[in-house]
Amino acid sequence: MEQVATKIVTKLVSADLISEDESDLYNYGVQVILEKAISYAMIFAVAMIIHRLVEILLFFVSFSTIRKYSGGIHCKTFKSCLVISALVSFSGVMLLPLIEKQILTYQGGGDNVNDNCDYNWLYQQPKYRLERLRV
């Protein structure tokens, strides 16, 4: 990744778009942008393959606000960063269906809860029985 960033920065210097003094700063910036673009593209591609794109988008929106203020782990290589980012991203998304099966919510109505009780609750209308919470 460093070699690609260096080639891009040398072309920017040769085209007189940036000065030679700023090349180290631009080299780092280009490298970070390339690594983020590759990792996001790979994570979103896998999310599309496993049909979890909406969940990954929601995870990234919520997680990025937390990560901005908490810092986070910093890996020494891009490959380890990519693997850890993918594991963290998909661990929450893949655990959601397991958690969803355990959460039940009552969707009954009326003033008296006992009015809605029926021992044959599977055959009641959906608003009068226990249903799984759908997120």
Secondary structure, 3 states (H helix, E strand, C coil): CHHHHHHHHHHHHHCCCCCHHHHHHHHHHHHHHHHHHHHHHHHHHHHHHCCCHHHHHHHHHHHHHHHHHHCCCCCCCHHHHHHHHHHHHHHHHHHHHHHHCCCEEECCCCCCHHHHCCCCHHHCCHHHCEEECCC
